[in-house]
Amino acid sequence: GPLSERRLLDVRLGELPAWLATRDLSPRGLLGGMQKAWSSYYDRYINVRRGGPAGISMLLAGYCLLGYGWNYQHIKRHRWRKYH
């Protein structure tokens, strides 16, 4: 199909700049992309008939990694050290 209708995983590396030029990078377009990504994640891992705890655990693991990344400098300064 046309380049503008392809998903990111279907675009070849040489076509990537042209594909990015067809994307809507306005705040409304970015918000729409985030909503689409969240709804597909939710439908795939959380809103399933016989789903397990995999979707929620992935979400919590991502939150933990994100929180650790945000606080890394603070944690690095307060390591256990010998006081002498």
C-alpha positions as CSV (number, residue, x, y, z in Angstrom):
1,G,0.0,0.0,0.0
2,P,0.9,3.6,0.1
3,L,3.8,4.6,2.4
4,S,1.5,6.8,4.6
5,E,-0.7,3.8,5.5
6,R,2.1,1.4,6.5
7,R,3.0,0.6,10.1
8,L,6.5,1.4,11.4
9,L,7.5,-2.2,11.4
10,D,6.6,-2.5,7.7
11,V,8.7,0.4,6.6
12,R,12.2,-0.3,5.3
13,L,15.2,1.7,6.6
14,G,15.6,3.6,3.3
15,E,12.0,4.7,3.4
16,L,12.0,5.9,7.0
17,P,12.6,9.6,6.3
18,A,9.8,9.7,3.8
19,W,7.5,7.8,6.2
20,L,8.3,10.2,9.0
21,A,7.5,13.1,6.7
22,T,4.0,11.7,6.2
23,R,3.3,11.5,10.0
24,D,1.3,14.1,11.8
25,L,3.7,15.5,14.4
26,S,1.4,18.1,15.8
27,P,0.4,17.8,19.5
28,R,-3.0,16.5,18.4
29,G,-1.4,13.9,16.1
30,L,1.0,12.8,18.8
31,L,-1.8,12.5,21.3
32,G,-3.8,10.4,18.8
33,G,-0.8,8.1,18.3
34,M,-0.4,7.6,22.0
35,Q,-4.1,6.8,22.4
36,K,-3.9,4.3,19.6
37,A,-0.8,2.7,21.1
38,W,-2.5,2.5,24.6
39,S,-5.7,1.0,23.2
40,S,-3.9,-1.6,21.2
41,Y,-1.7,-2.5,24.3
42,Y,-4.9,-2.6,26.5
43,D,-6.8,-4.8,24.0
44,R,-3.8,-7.2,23.6
45,Y,-2.7,-7.7,27.1
46,I,-5.3,-6.5,29.6
47,N,-8.8,-6.7,28.0
48,V,-8.7,-10.4,27.1
49,R,-11.0,-13.2,28.0
50,R,-8.6,-15.6,29.6
51,G,-5.7,-13.3,30.2
52,G,-3.2,-13.7,33.0
53,P,-1.3,-11.2,35.0
54,A,1.2,-10.6,32.1
55,G,-0.2,-7.3,31.0
56,I,-0.4,-5.7,34.4
57,S,3.0,-7.0,35.4
58,M,4.6,-5.6,32.3
59,L,2.9,-2.2,33.1
60,L,4.2,-2.3,36.7
61,A,7.7,-3.4,35.5
62,G,7.8,-0.5,33.1
63,Y,6.7,1.9,35.8
64,C,9.5,0.6,38.1
65,L,12.1,1.0,35.4
66,L,10.9,4.5,34.6
67,G,10.9,5.5,38.3
68,Y,14.4,4.2,38.7
69,G,15.6,6.0,35.7
70,W,14.1,9.3,37.0
71,N,15.7,8.9,40.4
72,Y,19.0,7.4,39.4
73,Q,21.1,10.5,40.1
74,H,19.5,10.8,43.6
75,I,20.0,7.1,44.3
76,K,23.6,7.2,43.1
77,R,24.5,10.0,45.5
78,H,23.1,8.1,48.5
79,R,24.8,4.8,48.3
80,W,26.0,3.1,51.4
81,R,29.5,4.4,52.1
82,K,31.9,4.0,54.9
83,Y,32.1,7.0,57.2
84,H,35.5,7.5,58.7
